[in-house]
Amino acid sequence: MSANERILAADPSLLSTAWSRTRIGSFLSQPISWVFLLVGGIIGFLSLYPTFFLFYGSVMDAPLGVPGHFTLQNYVKAYGDPEAYPLLLNSFIFGLGAAGLSVIFALALAWITIRTNAPFRRLFELTAIIPNILPPILVSISWVMLLNPSNGLINGLFVKVLGLEKGPFNIYSMAGLIFVEALILTPLAFLIIAAALKSMDPSLEESAKTLGSGELGVMSRITFPLMRPAILAAATLNFVRAVESFDTPAIIALPARIEVFTTKIWREALGSFPTNHNLAATYGVGILMVALLFVYLYRRFTSQVESFSTVTGKGFRPHQIDLGNWKYLASAVAFLLLLLLVVLPILVLLLVAILPYYHVPTWQTWNNLTLDHFRYIWATPRVHRAFANSLFLALMGATVCMLLASLASYITVRTKLAGRGILEGLVFIPWAFPGTALALGLLWAYIDFPIPVYATIWIILIAYVTRFLPYGMRAVSSTIIQVHKELEEASVACGAGFLATFRRVLIPMMRPGVMAGWIILVTIFMREFSATLFLYSPGSEPLGPLLYFLYLDGMRGRVAAIGLVISVISVVLIAIAQRYSHWDAK
C-alpha cells in the first residue's frame, strides 16, 4: 500500500475533500463557468438586493436613509386598520374585473381573426398589437377626455344629440377604471390566446364534426376545453398586471378617491406630508406577495398549456368556421373592439393636440385649429431634456438588458451547469415585482450605497434593467433554441474560445431575436411610468412623469402632442422590430 493510500485509509474524509476540490477546479477551469458566476452575480444582485431592502424598509421605525430599529408596527398599522379591507377589496375587484374583461375582448378578437372567415380578419389580427405604441398613461388620459362626466367628448355628443341634461358615462368610477385597464391589457391576452388557437391541431375538431357535432358543440366540447389553460394563463397574468398598475389608477382612481394598492403606496411615499416610506414599503410587500402568488399560478397554467399541446410535426392550418352572412357581424364586432383599443384613443389625442384648448368641438372649432402644442415641444428645454433622458434610458437600458439576457439565455438553454435553474429563477423574480414596489425597494437599497446612484438617472436605468430583463430573456431564448449546437462545436474545433464563439457565431445567428427584443424593450422604456415616478429627480425627468404633471396642470393639448410624437417613434421602432424578426426567414 502506498503512502497516499495509507493516508486515505486513515482519514476517508480526505477523499471527498480532494474530490470536491477536483470538481471545483474543473468547474473554474471552464470559461463558461466564469461567465456564469459573473452573470449570476449581477442578476442575483439586481433581483435580491432591492427585494431585501423592501422588506427591510417595512420593518424599520426610522425614515428613509436614517438608522432605525426593528418593529412590526408598520404591518399592524397597515393591515390592522379597518380601512385596509376596502383597499384589498377594491384591488381584487379592479384586478379581477380588468383581467376578466380583457380576456373576453381578446378571446372574441382572437376567435374572429383566426377561426372564422370574417372579412378583413388579417387586418384585425395585425392591428390588435397597435395599442402597444401608446403609453398606458396616454390611453387612460384619452378615455378621460372621452368619458369625463363634465366635458368628455362622447358625453358632450350625447348631450347635444339627445338633449340630455348630463352625459350618461362617468369614467371616474370603478367601472370606468376596470374598462380602461381592460383595454390596456387586451393585447397581452390576445397574444397568449391567439398563439394557442393557432397551434391547435384541427384533426380533433374534424373528428368531432365527423361524429355529428355542430360548430357550437365542437367549440363547447373540444375547442374551449383545450383553450382553458391558455385562457386561465392570460387571465392570471392580466390580474397581476392590473393589481400592480399605477398608470390607470393615477389618472382615474386618484381623482375618483378609489383606493387600491398602488394609489395607497403613492399617497404614503409621495402624496402626503410628511411622507412615510416605511408604511409605503409595507404596502409594497403586500402587493408583492399577491403578485408572487398569481405569477406562480400563471406558471402552473402555462405548464398546463404545454401539457395540453396538440401540435405535431405535420403541417396544418387552424380549423376555420364558415359564418355565412354572420361573418359581417363578426367583422363589425372586431372593428368595434379595435375602435375602442386603437382608433378612439389616437383620434382624441390628435384632436386635442390641434385644438387651442380642450373643449367639445363645434363647427366654429375647425376655424381655430393650431399647431402651438407641437411648437411647444420644439421650443421647451424641459421637453427636450425629457426626450433625451427617455432616449438614453431606452437605448442604454435595452442594450444592457439584451446583453445580460443573451448570456443568461445561453447558460440556461445550452449548458448543463448545475446552477442554471437558479439563474433562471433569479431572472424571473423581478417579473412579479410591481413597479411601485420595486421603486420603493430601490430607494431603500441605494440611498446609502457607496456608489452615488440615488436621485440620478442611473437608479432609473437599474430599475428598468431589473424589471424588464425577463422580456429580453424570453425573446432571446426562443431564438437560441433554433441554433444548432454543431455550429458552436465547429467553432471550438477550429480553436475559438467561448467568448469568440459567442461573439462571432451565436450573436449573428441570434440576431433576429436579439434585435426584436431590443426594439421591444426600447418601446417599453420610452413609455414606462410606474417606477419612474418614484425614482426620478428634477434633472433626470423622463417622459412619463412629464406627461403626468403636464396633465395635472391642465395642459392636455401639450400632453396629446407629446404622446403623438412618442407614438410615431414607437411605430418606427416596432416596424424595425418586425423587419428583423423575419430576417432569418430570408
C-alpha positions as CSV (number, residue, x, y, z in Angstrom):
1,M,0.0,0.0,0.0
2,S,1.4,3.4,-1.0
3,A,1.8,6.3,1.4
4,N,-1.2,8.1,-0.2
5,E,-3.4,5.1,0.1
6,R,-2.5,4.7,3.8
7,I,-3.4,8.3,4.5
8,L,-6.7,7.9,2.7
9,A,-7.4,4.7,4.7
10,A,-6.7,6.5,8.0
11,D,-8.9,9.5,7.1
12,P,-11.6,8.8,4.4
13,S,-12.9,12.3,4.6
14,L,-9.8,13.5,2.7
15,L,-11.0,11.6,-0.3
16,S,-14.3,13.5,-0.5
17,T,-12.4,16.8,0.1
18,A,-9.9,16.0,-2.7
19,W,-12.8,15.0,-5.0
20,S,-14.6,18.3,-4.2
21,R,-11.5,20.3,-4.9
22,T,-11.1,18.5,-8.2
23,R,-14.7,19.3,-9.2
24,I,-14.3,22.9,-8.2
25,G,-11.0,23.2,-10.1
26,S,-12.6,21.5,-13.1
27,F,-15.6,23.9,-12.9
28,L,-13.4,27.0,-12.6
29,S,-11.2,25.9,-15.5
30,Q,-14.0,26.4,-18.0
31,P,-14.5,30.0,-19.3
32,I,-18.3,29.5,-19.3
33,S,-18.2,28.9,-15.6
34,W,-16.7,32.4,-15.0
35,V,-19.3,33.9,-17.3
36,F,-21.9,32.1,-15.3
37,L,-20.6,33.4,-12.0
38,L,-20.3,36.9,-13.4
39,V,-23.8,37.0,-14.9
40,G,-25.3,35.1,-12.0
41,G,-23.8,37.6,-9.6
42,I,-25.1,40.6,-11.5
43,I,-28.6,39.2,-11.9
44,G,-28.7,38.0,-8.3
45,F,-27.7,41.4,-7.1
46,L,-30.3,43.2,-9.3
47,S,-33.0,40.8,-8.1
48,L,-32.3,40.2,-4.5
49,Y,-30.8,43.5,-3.3
50,P,-34.0,45.6,-3.7
51,T,-36.2,42.7,-2.5
52,F,-34.3,42.5,0.7
53,F,-34.4,46.3,1.3
54,L,-38.1,46.4,0.5
55,F,-38.7,44.1,3.5
56,Y,-36.0,46.0,5.5
57,G,-37.9,49.3,5.0
58,S,-41.2,47.7,6.1
59,V,-39.8,46.6,9.5
60,M,-37.8,49.7,10.4
61,D,-39.1,52.5,12.6
62,A,-36.9,55.3,11.1
63,P,-37.4,57.3,7.9
64,L,-35.7,56.6,4.6
65,G,-31.9,56.9,5.0
66,V,-31.9,57.1,8.8
67,P,-30.8,54.2,11.0
68,G,-33.6,52.6,12.9
69,H,-34.8,49.7,15.0
70,F,-36.8,46.6,14.1
71,T,-40.5,46.8,14.5
72,L,-43.7,45.2,13.3
73,Q,-45.8,48.3,13.9
74,N,-45.9,49.2,10.2
75,Y,-47.7,45.9,9.5
76,V,-50.0,46.4,12.4
77,K,-50.9,49.9,11.2
78,A,-51.2,48.9,7.5
79,Y,-53.2,45.7,7.8
80,G,-54.8,46.1,11.2
81,D,-56.5,49.2,10.1
82,P,-60.2,48.7,9.2
83,E,-59.5,50.8,6.1
84,A,-57.2,48.0,4.8
85,Y,-60.2,45.8,4.0
86,P,-61.8,48.1,1.4
87,L,-58.3,48.6,0.0
88,L,-57.9,44.9,-0.5
89,L,-61.4,44.5,-1.8
90,N,-61.0,47.4,-4.3
91,S,-57.7,45.9,-5.5
92,F,-59.2,42.5,-6.1
93,I,-62.3,43.9,-7.8
94,F,-60.2,46.0,-10.0
95,G,-57.8,43.2,-10.9
96,L,-60.5,40.5,-11.5
97,G,-62.7,42.9,-13.4
98,A,-59.9,44.2,-15.7
99,A,-58.5,40.7,-16.2
100,G,-61.8,39.1,-16.9
101,L,-63.0,41.8,-19.3
102,S,-59.6,41.9,-21.2
103,V,-59.8,38.1,-21.7
104,I,-63.4,38.4,-23.1
105,F,-62.2,41.1,-25.5
106,A,-59.1,39.1,-26.5
107,L,-61.0,35.8,-26.9
108,A,-63.6,37.4,-29.2
109,L,-61.0,39.2,-31.3
110,A,-58.7,36.1,-31.5
111,W,-61.6,33.8,-32.4
112,I,-62.9,36.1,-35.1
113,T,-59.5,36.7,-36.7
114,I,-58.1,33.2,-36.5
115,R,-61.1,30.8,-36.6
116,T,-63.7,32.5,-38.9
117,N,-63.9,33.7,-42.4
118,A,-64.9,37.2,-41.4
119,P,-63.8,39.9,-43.9
120,F,-60.7,41.9,-43.0
121,R,-59.7,39.4,-40.3
122,R,-56.0,39.6,-41.2
123,L,-56.1,43.4,-40.8
124,F,-57.8,43.0,-37.4
125,E,-55.1,40.4,-36.3
126,L,-52.3,42.8,-37.4
127,T,-53.7,45.9,-35.7
128,A,-54.5,44.1,-32.4
129,I,-51.0,44.9,-31.3
130,I,-51.1,48.6,-32.3
131,P,-52.2,49.7,-28.7
132,N,-48.6,48.9,-27.6
133,I,-47.4,52.0,-29.3
134,L,-49.3,54.2,-26.8
135,P,-48.1,54.6,-23.2
136,P,-50.8,53.2,-20.9
137,I,-51.0,56.6,-19.2
138,L,-51.9,58.2,-22.5
139,V,-54.7,55.6,-23.1
140,S,-56.1,56.5,-19.7
141,I,-55.9,60.2,-20.4
142,S,-57.6,59.8,-23.8
143,W,-60.5,57.9,-22.2
144,V,-60.8,60.6,-19.5
145,M,-61.1,63.2,-22.3
146,L,-63.8,61.0,-23.9
147,L,-65.9,60.0,-20.9
148,N,-65.3,62.7,-18.4
149,P,-68.8,63.4,-16.9
150,S,-68.4,67.2,-17.1
151,N,-66.8,67.7,-20.6
152,G,-66.0,64.4,-22.1
153,L,-66.3,64.4,-25.9
154,I,-68.6,61.3,-26.0
155,N,-70.7,62.6,-23.1
156,G,-70.9,66.0,-24.8
157,L,-72.0,64.4,-28.1
158,F,-74.8,62.5,-26.2
159,V,-75.9,65.8,-24.5
160,K,-76.1,67.7,-27.8
161,V,-77.7,65.0,-30.0
162,L,-80.2,63.5,-27.4
163,G,-80.8,66.7,-25.4
164,L,-79.8,65.1,-22.1
165,E,-79.0,67.2,-19.0
166,K,-75.7,65.4,-18.4
167,G,-73.7,62.7,-20.1
168,P,-74.6,59.1,-19.4
169,F,-71.0,57.9,-18.7
170,N,-68.7,58.6,-15.7
171,I,-65.1,57.5,-16.2
172,Y,-64.4,58.3,-12.5
173,S,-65.8,55.1,-11.2
174,M,-64.8,51.5,-10.5
175,A,-66.5,50.5,-13.8
176,G,-64.5,53.2,-15.7
177,L,-61.3,52.1,-14.0
178,I,-61.9,48.5,-15.0
179,F,-62.9,49.3,-18.5
180,V,-59.8,51.4,-19.3
181,E,-57.4,48.9,-17.7
182,A,-59.1,46.0,-19.6
183,L,-58.4,47.9,-22.9
184,I,-54.8,48.3,-22.0
185,L,-54.4,44.6,-21.1
186,T,-56.3,43.2,-24.1
187,P,-53.3,43.0,-26.5
188,L,-51.3,40.9,-24.0
189,A,-54.3,38.4,-23.5
190,F,-54.8,38.4,-27.3
191,L,-51.2,37.3,-27.9
192,I,-51.5,34.4,-25.5
193,I,-54.9,33.2,-26.7
194,A,-54.2,33.7,-30.4
195,A,-51.0,31.6,-30.1
196,A,-53.0,28.7,-28.5
197,L,-55.7,28.9,-31.2
198,K,-53.1,28.9,-34.0
199,S,-51.3,25.8,-32.6
200,M,-54.3,23.6,-32.1
201,D,-54.5,20.5,-34.3
202,P,-57.7,20.7,-36.3
203,S,-58.0,16.9,-36.6
204,L,-59.6,16.8,-33.1
205,E,-62.3,19.2,-34.2
206,E,-62.8,17.5,-37.6
207,S,-63.2,14.2,-35.8
208,A,-66.0,15.7,-33.6
209,K,-67.7,17.1,-36.7
210,T,-67.5,13.6,-38.4
211,L,-69.3,12.2,-35.4
212,G,-72.2,14.6,-35.8
213,S,-71.3,17.6,-33.6
214,G,-72.2,21.0,-34.9
215,E,-70.0,24.1,-34.7
216,L,-71.3,25.0,-31.2
217,G,-70.8,21.5,-30.0
218,V,-67.2,21.5,-31.3
219,M,-66.5,24.8,-29.6
220,S,-68.0,23.8,-26.3
221,R,-66.6,20.2,-26.1
222,I,-63.3,20.4,-28.0
223,T,-62.0,24.0,-28.6
224,F,-62.7,25.7,-25.3
225,P,-61.6,22.8,-23.1
226,L,-58.3,22.8,-24.9
227,M,-58.1,26.5,-24.7
228,R,-58.9,26.6,-20.9
229,P,-55.2,26.6,-19.7
230,A,-54.3,29.5,-22.1
231,I,-57.4,31.5,-21.1
232,L,-56.5,31.0,-17.4
233,A,-52.9,31.9,-18.0
234,A,-53.9,35.1,-19.8
235,A,-56.4,36.0,-17.0
236,T,-53.9,35.3,-14.2
237,L,-51.2,37.3,-15.9
238,N,-53.5,40.2,-16.5
239,F,-54.7,40.1,-12.9
240,V,-51.1,40.6,-11.8
241,R,-50.6,43.4,-14.3
242,A,-53.8,45.2,-13.2
243,V,-53.1,44.9,-9.5
244,E,-49.6,46.3,-9.9
245,S,-50.6,49.0,-12.4
246,F,-50.3,52.7,-11.4
247,D,-50.8,54.3,-14.8
248,T,-54.6,54.0,-14.9
249,P,-55.2,54.4,-11.2
250,A,-53.1,57.6,-11.2
251,I,-55.4,59.2,-13.8
252,I,-58.8,57.7,-12.8
253,A,-58.7,56.2,-9.3
254,L,-56.9,59.1,-7.5
255,P,-59.4,61.8,-8.7
256,A,-62.3,59.3,-8.0
257,R,-61.0,58.6,-4.5
258,I,-60.9,54.9,-5.2
259,E,-58.1,53.4,-3.1
260,V,-56.1,50.4,-4.5
261,F,-52.7,49.1,-3.5
262,T,-50.7,51.3,-5.9
263,T,-52.6,54.5,-5.0
264,K,-52.1,53.8,-1.3
265,I,-48.3,53.4,-1.9
266,W,-48.3,56.7,-3.8
267,R,-50.1,58.5,-1.1
268,E,-47.7,57.3,1.6
269,A,-44.5,57.8,-0.4
270,L,-45.2,60.9,-2.5
271,G,-48.7,62.3,-1.9
272,S,-48.6,63.1,1.8
273,F,-46.6,65.3,4.1
274,P,-44.7,64.1,5.9
275,T,-44.1,61.1,3.7
276,N,-44.0,57.6,5.3
277,H,-41.7,55.3,3.2
278,N,-41.9,52.6,5.9
279,L,-45.6,52.3,5.6
280,A,-45.3,52.5,1.8
281,A,-42.8,49.7,1.8
282,T,-45.2,47.6,4.0
283,Y,-48.0,48.0,1.4
284,G,-45.3,47.2,-1.3
285,V,-44.6,43.9,0.5
286,G,-48.3,43.2,0.4
287,I,-48.7,43.8,-3.3
288,L,-45.6,41.8,-4.0
289,M,-47.0,38.8,-2.1
290,V,-50.2,38.9,-4.1
291,A,-48.2,39.2,-7.4
292,L,-45.9,36.3,-6.5
293,L,-48.9,34.1,-5.7
294,F,-50.6,34.8,-9.0
295,V,-47.3,34.6,-11.0
296,Y,-46.9,31.1,-9.5
297,L,-50.5,30.2,-10.7
298,Y,-49.6,31.7,-14.1
299,R,-46.5,29.4,-14.4
300,R,-48.7,26.4,-13.4
301,F,-51.3,27.3,-16.1
302,T,-48.6,27.8,-18.8
303,S,-47.2,24.4,-17.9
304,Q,-50.7,23.0,-18.5
305,V,-50.7,24.8,-21.8
306,E,-47.7,22.7,-22.8
307,S,-49.2,19.5,-21.5
308,F,-52.4,20.3,-23.5
309,S,-50.3,20.9,-26.6
310,T,-51.7,19.3,-29.7
311,V,-49.1,20.4,-32.2
312,T,-47.3,17.7,-34.2
313,G,-44.7,17.7,-36.9
314,K,-47.4,17.5,-39.5
315,G,-48.2,20.8,-41.1
316,F,-51.7,22.1,-40.8
317,R,-53.9,25.2,-40.7
318,P,-56.3,26.0,-37.9
319,H,-59.9,24.9,-38.4
320,Q,-61.9,27.8,-40.0
321,I,-65.6,28.3,-39.4
322,D,-67.8,29.5,-42.3
323,L,-70.1,32.0,-40.6
324,G,-72.2,32.7,-43.7
325,N,-74.0,36.0,-43.5
326,W,-73.0,36.3,-39.8
327,K,-69.4,37.0,-40.9
328,Y,-70.2,40.7,-41.4
329,L,-71.5,40.9,-37.8
330,A,-68.3,39.2,-36.7
331,S,-66.2,41.8,-38.6
332,A,-68.4,44.6,-37.0
333,V,-67.6,43.2,-33.5
334,A,-63.9,43.0,-34.3
335,F,-64.0,46.6,-35.7
336,L,-65.8,47.8,-32.5
337,L,-63.1,46.3,-30.3
338,L,-60.3,47.9,-32.4
339,L,-62.3,51.2,-32.3
340,L,-62.1,51.0,-28.5
341,L,-58.5,49.8,-28.4
342,V,-56.9,52.0,-31.1
343,V,-59.0,54.4,-33.1
344,L,-60.7,56.4,-30.5
345,P,-57.7,57.0,-28.2
346,I,-55.5,58.1,-31.2
347,L,-58.2,60.3,-32.7
348,V,-58.9,62.1,-29.4
349,L,-55.2,62.7,-28.9
350,L,-54.9,64.0,-32.4
351,L,-57.9,66.3,-32.0
352,V,-56.8,67.7,-28.6
353,A,-53.3,68.2,-29.9
354,I,-54.6,70.7,-32.6
355,L,-57.2,72.4,-30.5
356,P,-56.2,75.7,-28.9
357,Y,-57.7,74.5,-25.6
358,Y,-59.6,71.3,-24.6
359,H,-63.4,71.5,-25.2
360,V,-66.2,69.7,-27.0
361,P,-65.8,70.7,-30.7
362,T,-68.3,72.8,-32.5
363,W,-68.5,73.9,-36.2
364,Q,-66.5,77.0,-35.3
365,T,-63.7,74.9,-33.8
366,W,-62.4,74.0,-37.2
367,N,-61.5,77.6,-37.9
368,N,-59.3,77.8,-34.8
369,L,-57.1,74.7,-35.2
370,T,-53.4,75.3,-34.2
371,L,-50.0,73.7,-34.1
372,D,-49.0,75.6,-31.0
373,H,-48.8,72.5,-28.9
374,F,-46.2,71.0,-31.3
375,R,-44.3,74.3,-31.3
376,Y,-44.2,74.0,-27.5
377,I,-42.4,70.6,-27.9
378,W,-39.9,72.3,-30.2
379,A,-39.3,75.3,-28.1
380,T,-39.2,74.0,-24.5
381,P,-35.9,72.8,-22.9
382,R,-37.7,70.8,-20.3
383,V,-39.4,68.7,-23.0
384,H,-36.0,68.3,-24.9
385,R,-34.4,67.1,-21.7
386,A,-37.2,64.6,-21.0
387,F,-36.9,63.2,-24.6
388,A,-33.1,63.0,-24.2
389,N,-33.4,61.2,-20.8
390,S,-36.0,58.8,-22.1
391,L,-34.0,58.0,-25.3
392,F,-30.8,57.5,-23.1
393,L,-32.7,55.2,-20.7
394,A,-34.3,53.3,-23.6
395,L,-31.2,52.8,-25.7
396,M,-28.8,52.1,-22.9
397,G,-31.2,50.1,-20.8
398,A,-32.3,47.9,-23.8
399,T,-28.6,47.3,-24.7
400,V,-27.6,46.3,-21.2
401,C,-30.7,44.2,-20.8
402,M,-30.2,42.3,-24.0
403,L,-26.6,41.6,-23.3
404,L,-27.4,40.1,-19.9
405,A,-30.4,38.3,-21.4
406,S,-28.3,36.8,-24.2
407,L,-25.7,35.4,-21.8
408,A,-28.3,34.2,-19.3
409,S,-30.3,32.5,-22.1
410,Y,-27.2,30.8,-23.4
411,I,-26.4,29.5,-19.9
412,T,-29.9,28.2,-19.1
413,V,-30.7,26.8,-22.6
414,R,-27.3,25.5,-24.0
415,T,-25.3,24.4,-20.9
416,K,-25.7,21.8,-18.2
417,L,-24.2,23.8,-15.4
418,A,-25.7,22.8,-12.1
419,G,-26.9,26.3,-11.1
420,R,-28.6,27.3,-14.3
421,G,-32.1,26.7,-12.8
422,I,-31.3,29.1,-10.0
423,L,-30.2,31.7,-12.6
424,E,-33.5,31.4,-14.4
425,G,-35.4,31.8,-11.1
426,L,-33.4,35.0,-10.3
427,V,-34.2,36.5,-13.7
428,F,-37.9,36.0,-13.2
429,I,-38.2,37.3,-9.6
430,P,-38.5,40.9,-10.9
431,W,-41.2,39.8,-13.4
432,A,-43.5,39.5,-10.4
433,F,-42.2,42.8,-8.9
434,P,-44.8,45.6,-9.2
435,G,-43.2,48.8,-10.5
436,T,-44.1,50.7,-7.4
437,A,-42.8,48.1,-5.0
438,L,-39.6,47.7,-7.0
439,A,-39.1,51.5,-6.9
440,L,-39.5,51.5,-3.1
441,G,-37.0,48.7,-2.7
442,L,-34.5,50.6,-4.8
443,L,-35.0,53.8,-2.8
444,W,-34.2,52.0,0.4
445,A,-31.3,50.0,-1.2
446,Y,-29.4,52.8,-2.9
447,I,-29.9,55.8,-0.6
448,D,-26.7,54.9,1.3
449,F,-25.0,52.9,-1.5
450,P,-21.2,53.6,-1.8
451,I,-21.7,54.5,-5.5
452,P,-23.8,57.6,-5.8
453,V,-26.8,56.5,-7.9
454,Y,-29.6,57.7,-5.7
455,A,-31.5,60.7,-7.2
456,T,-29.7,60.2,-10.5
457,I,-30.8,58.8,-13.9
458,W,-28.7,55.7,-13.1
459,I,-31.2,54.4,-10.5
460,I,-33.9,54.6,-13.1
461,L,-31.7,52.6,-15.5
462,I,-31.2,50.0,-12.8
463,A,-34.9,49.8,-12.3
464,Y,-35.6,49.3,-16.0
465,V,-33.0,46.6,-16.5
466,T,-34.0,44.8,-13.3
467,R,-37.8,44.8,-14.0
468,F,-37.7,44.0,-17.8
469,L,-34.8,41.6,-18.1
470,P,-37.3,38.6,-18.3
471,Y,-38.8,40.2,-21.5
472,G,-35.4,40.2,-23.2
473,M,-34.6,36.7,-22.0
474,R,-37.8,35.3,-23.4
475,A,-37.1,36.9,-26.8
476,V,-33.6,35.5,-27.0
477,S,-34.4,32.0,-25.6
478,S,-36.9,31.4,-28.3
479,T,-34.2,32.2,-30.9
480,I,-31.2,30.4,-29.4
481,I,-33.1,27.1,-29.3
482,Q,-33.2,27.2,-33.1
483,V,-29.4,27.5,-33.4
484,H,-27.9,24.0,-33.9
485,K,-25.2,23.1,-31.5
486,E,-22.9,21.8,-34.3
487,L,-22.1,25.4,-35.2
488,E,-20.6,26.0,-31.7
489,E,-18.7,22.7,-31.8
490,A,-17.2,23.6,-35.2
491,S,-16.1,27.0,-33.9
492,V,-14.4,25.3,-30.8
493,A,-12.8,22.7,-33.0
494,C,-11.2,25.5,-35.0
495,G,-9.6,26.8,-31.9
496,A,-12.0,29.6,-30.9
497,G,-12.8,30.1,-27.2
498,F,-16.2,30.7,-25.6
499,L,-16.1,34.5,-26.0
500,A,-15.0,34.3,-29.6
501,T,-17.6,31.7,-30.4
502,F,-20.4,33.7,-28.6
503,R,-19.4,36.9,-30.4
504,R,-18.7,35.5,-33.9
505,V,-21.2,32.6,-34.2
506,L,-24.0,32.8,-31.7
507,I,-24.7,36.6,-31.7
508,P,-25.0,36.8,-35.5
509,M,-27.3,33.7,-35.5
510,M,-29.4,35.1,-32.7
511,R,-29.6,38.5,-34.3
512,P,-33.3,38.4,-35.2
513,G,-34.3,37.6,-31.6
514,V,-31.8,40.0,-30.1
515,M,-32.8,42.9,-32.3
516,A,-36.5,42.2,-31.9
517,G,-36.2,42.0,-28.1
518,W,-34.0,45.2,-28.1
519,I,-36.6,47.2,-30.0
520,I,-39.4,45.9,-27.9
521,L,-37.6,47.0,-24.8
522,V,-36.8,50.4,-26.2
523,T,-40.6,51.0,-26.8
524,I,-41.4,49.8,-23.3
525,F,-38.7,52.0,-21.7
526,M,-39.9,55.0,-23.7
527,R,-43.3,54.8,-22.1
528,E,-42.5,53.4,-18.6
529,F,-44.2,55.4,-15.8
530,S,-45.0,53.5,-12.6
531,A,-41.4,53.0,-11.2
532,T,-40.1,56.2,-12.9
533,L,-42.5,58.5,-10.9
534,F,-41.0,57.3,-7.6
535,L,-37.3,57.4,-8.7
536,Y,-36.8,60.4,-10.9
537,S,-35.2,63.7,-9.8
538,P,-35.6,67.1,-11.5
539,G,-32.5,66.7,-13.6
540,S,-33.4,63.2,-14.8
541,E,-37.1,63.6,-15.6
542,P,-38.2,61.2,-18.4
543,L,-41.3,61.5,-20.5
544,G,-43.7,59.5,-18.2
545,P,-43.6,61.9,-15.2
546,L,-43.5,64.9,-17.6
547,L,-46.8,63.8,-19.2
548,Y,-48.4,63.2,-15.8
549,F,-47.5,66.6,-14.4
550,L,-48.5,68.4,-17.5
551,Y,-51.8,66.6,-17.3
552,L,-52.3,67.6,-13.7
553,D,-51.6,71.2,-14.7
554,G,-54.4,71.0,-17.2
555,M,-52.1,71.2,-20.3
556,R,-54.0,68.5,-22.2
557,G,-53.1,69.7,-25.6
558,R,-49.4,69.6,-24.8
559,V,-49.8,66.1,-23.4
560,A,-51.6,64.9,-26.5
561,A,-48.9,66.4,-28.8
562,I,-46.0,64.8,-26.9
563,G,-48.0,61.5,-26.8
564,L,-48.3,61.5,-30.6
565,V,-44.6,62.1,-31.1
566,I,-43.9,59.2,-28.7
567,S,-46.3,57.1,-30.7
568,V,-44.7,57.9,-34.0
569,I,-41.3,57.0,-32.6
570,S,-42.7,53.7,-31.3
571,V,-44.3,52.9,-34.7
572,V,-40.9,53.3,-36.4
573,L,-39.2,51.1,-33.8
574,I,-41.9,48.4,-34.0
575,A,-41.6,48.4,-37.8
576,I,-37.9,47.8,-37.5
577,A,-38.5,45.0,-34.9
578,Q,-40.9,43.4,-37.4
579,R,-38.3,43.6,-40.1
580,Y,-35.6,42.0,-38.0
581,S,-37.8,39.3,-36.5
582,H,-38.2,37.9,-40.0
583,W,-34.6,38.3,-41.0
584,D,-33.7,34.6,-40.5
585,A,-36.5,33.5,-42.9
586,K,-34.9,35.1,-45.9
